[in-house]
Amino acid sequence: QVQLVESGGGLVQAGGSLRLSCVASGSIFSIRAMGWYRQAPGKQRELVARITTVGSTDYVDSVKGRFTISRDNAKNTVYLQMNSLKPEDAAVYYCNADMVYGINFWGRGTLVTVSS
């Protein structure tokens, strides 16, 4: 079992920045990758960014150059730095832990609102 707690969401103007944090606890040594997903009203949940245990990263095209995913292993924390935010970035952002044994754990989500 892994518990994930997100924080850092909020209201920001277009062009602004936010940093999301996700603290993991529990069986963290069985995590093979951590990711941030988002879901806007009426849309499917989509992968935004992912980072593996060796630090490889991947981003959805729409956030490349604006968002950065990183991890602090000492704090069991994954971050998502979001710059140049656009109204279309508004969504509930979820932290995800992809386990080596093939299941996923999710946080409860943090709301990001971007005003135009």
C-alpha positions, 0 to 999 in steps of 0.5 A, a space after each residue: 500500500 502507498 498513500 499519496 497526499 497532494 498539495 499546492 493547488 489553487 487559483 492563479 492568473 493565466 501566465 502565472 505559476 504553481 508548484 504541486 507537491 505529492 508526498 508518498 508514504 508506505 511501501 515506497 520502495 516498490 514504486 517504479 514511477 510517479 506521475 501527475 495526471 489531471 482531469 478537467 470537467 467532462 474530460 478523461 483523466 490524462 497523464 501530464 508528466 511522469 518520472 521513473 526511479 532513475 529520473 527519466 521524465 515524460 510529458 504530454 505535448 501540451 505542457 512541454 517547456 512549461 511544466 517540470 516534474 522532479 523528485 526529492 527522494 529524501 523527502 519521498 516527494 514528487 513535484 510538478 512545477 507549472 509555469 506559464 499556466 493557461 486556462 486549459 490547464 485548469 483541472 484536478 491534478 492527481 498524483 499517481 504511483 506506478 508499482 513494480 507489481 503492476 498496480 497503481 495508487 492515487 492521491 485525492 487530487 488538488 484543484 488548479 484553477 486558472 483565470 483568464 
